[in-house]
Amino acid sequence: MQQELLRELGAIEVGVGTLVATNARMAEAVKGSVDRLREWMKGQLMVHVDESP
């Protein structure tokens, strides 16, 4: 899906291996921020989540 999106929107050809590696690097890069946000949310009285597509 990511390959198709990049191809259609930006005429960018990217291999699956490149996407997998990039996703892994990005996940590691934002892990601390996501963990801090998750902990902050646990302390809130209310959290609104919109699951609509």
Secondary structure, 3 states (H helix, E strand, C coil): CHHHHHHHHHCCCCCHHHHHHHHHHHHHHHHHHHHHHHHHHHCCCCCCCCCCC
